[in-house]
Amino acid sequence: MEVFLRFRLDTKMTYSANAVANAFISLAKREGKALTNMQVQKLVYISQGFSLALLGRSLFKDDAHAWQWGPVIPKLYKALQKYGNKEVTELIENVSDPVPDNSDECALIKEVWGAYGEFSGAKLSALTHQEGTPWSLTWEQNRFGVIPLDVITEHYKDLVSA
């Protein structure tokens, strides 16, 4: 993950999870790939972790919760639930804070896409379900509760330094 270390730290934007999701959906469409709701959820969550660890700030302002199938951002889930477990075919509507193409945040999203974009929803879910992950620690203590940002930060800092 040394690739992530080249970011400037001069921007200070926080977006909605839906805006981050749209960035992933756009990347997938450009490459002719399909993403499911589960894949989008996990990619957005993973990007939050790397943003906290590498940029020192949240990528999006919405909370991630420990749901049965892993980390879920409820607002994003609601926006994508019409797809069920099928392909997400459209960008999320009414997103007023798109991630600019020339931002550190977009660069981070592209790096996450490059590292995790080929993974299925099941594989991404399995990654986030491993023992000791922020999801597992929260699930043990507070099922369906908010996954604390400090726990996410520490986990992803450990991943980056490994």
HELIX and SHEET records of a PDB file:
HELIX    1   1 GLU A    2  ARG A    6  5                                   5    
HELIX    2   2 ALA A   17  ARG A   30  1                                  14    
HELIX    3   3 ASN A   37  PHE A   50  1                                  14    
HELIX    4   4 SER A   51  LEU A   55  3                                   5    
HELIX    5   5 PRO A   74  LEU A   80  1                                   7    
HELIX    6   6 GLN A   81  TYR A   83  5                                   3    
HELIX    7   7 ASP A  104  TYR A  116  1                                  13    
HELIX    8   8 GLY A  121  HIS A  129  1                                   9    
HELIX    9   9 PRO A  134  GLN A  141  1                                   8    
HELIX   10  10 LEU A  149  SER A  161  1                                  13    
SHEET    1   A 2 HIS A  65  TRP A  67  0                                        
SHEET    2   A 2 GLY A  70  VAL A  72 -1                                        
END                                                                             
